[in-house]
């Protein structure tokens, strides 16, 4: 039996309301204009508000799988379920 969070095809469907409750790990870097992180080196952190939801979800999945190498993002994405990623993508993709 599928849950409300799943489409008929079995794909996970993001919920922006649920995603807003999960943003605390994102806002400290990705919602500060001009923010630069210092680990593993100094670099500008991208603003992700307004990015395509599919892009956000794909990027998080790539960090989780190890296809993207930033250590902080790999750690954060590694703690997310497919539903968490879809919910966050729904929030950021809707702004």
Phi and psi in degrees as a GROMACS rama.xvg file:
@    title "Ramachandran Plot"
@    xaxis  label "Phi"
@    yaxis  label "Psi"
@TYPE xy
-84.6659  154.675  UNK-2
-95.3943  166.579  UNK-3
-59.2949  -22.5294  UNK-4
-80.1807  -1.47584  UNK-5
-116.985  139.367  UNK-6
-78.6147  170.65  UNK-7
-54.1829  -35.8033  UNK-8
-74.3456  -7.51894  UNK-9
96.0299  -4.14275  UNK-10
-70.3684  147.029  UNK-11
-77.5995  134.926  UNK-12
-110.8  128.092  UNK-13
-73.9068  150.441  UNK-14
-124.652  111.342  UNK-15
-61.7067  -37.3705  UNK-16
-62.3914  -43.4704  UNK-17
-66.9333  -37.5479  UNK-18
-63.4193  -35.9854  UNK-19
-60.9112  -26.1465  UNK-20
-80.5763  -8.29946  UNK-21
-111.506  5.71781  UNK-22
-75.9468  -13.3826  UNK-23
-55.783  -32.4336  UNK-24
-78.4713  -10.4017  UNK-25
-102.223  -40.379  UNK-26
-63.8528  -29.6516  UNK-27
-63.6152  -18.0483  UNK-28
-122.684  -46.7272  UNK-29
-86.1549  -3.47084  UNK-30
-120.91  16.4817  UNK-31
-106.451  110.728  UNK-32
-56.4768  130.081  UNK-33
74.6704  10.4391  UNK-34
-66.7351  138.144  UNK-35
-123.397  131.659  UNK-36
-91.2934  159.305  UNK-37
-119.278  11.8606  UNK-38
-134.084  129.813  UNK-39
-79.1363  -10.8523  UNK-40
-148.861  167.994  UNK-41
-74.9928  127.96  UNK-42
-157.73  152.449  UNK-43
-73.7498  133.009  UNK-44
-85.0954  129.539  UNK-45
-70.1435  143.808  UNK-46
-79.4235  128.498  UNK-47
-106.892  -4.34281  UNK-48
-62.6717  128.15  UNK-49
90.6224  -7.74207  UNK-50
-65.1451  155.665  UNK-51
-60.1892  137.054  UNK-52
-58.3788  -39.431  UNK-53
-62.9577  -38.196  UNK-54
-64.4821  -46.6014  UNK-55
-58.9979  -48.1018  UNK-56
-62.4867  -42.7529  UNK-57
-65.2401  -42.4932  UNK-58
-64.3622  -44.4002  UNK-59
-61.7373  -42.2767  UNK-60
-63.353  -38.4118  UNK-61
-66.502  -39.6286  UNK-62
-63.4523  -43.9369  UNK-63
-61.3715  -40.5329  UNK-64
-76.272  -15.3695  UNK-65
93.1693  6.08022  UNK-66
-73.6705  -21.9923  UNK-67
-113.456  144.115  UNK-68
-106.732  -1.94667  UNK-69
-62.0391  121.395  UNK-70
-61.8997  -39.9324  UNK-71
-66.3546  -45.771  UNK-72
-66.8316  -35.8756  UNK-73
-62.2574  -40.2221  UNK-74
-66.3652  -45.8929  UNK-75
-64.6882  -50.1217  UNK-76
-62.966  -33.9617  UNK-77
-62.3545  -23.1741  UNK-78
-90.472  -4.09846  UNK-79
-95.7872  141.577  UNK-80
-84.5872  169.575  UNK-81
-59.746  -36.5693  UNK-82
-66.925  -41.5952  UNK-83
-58.3782  -46.5447  UNK-84
-61.7467  -43.5325  UNK-85
-64.9489  -39.2381  UNK-86
-66.3256  -43.8705  UNK-87
-64.5254  -40.8801  UNK-88
-62.4173  -36.3338  UNK-89
-65.566  -37.2326  UNK-90
-69.6743  -56.0798  UNK-91
-67.2544  -33.5409  UNK-92
-73.6591  -14.7359  UNK-93
-95.1422  -6.37813  UNK-94
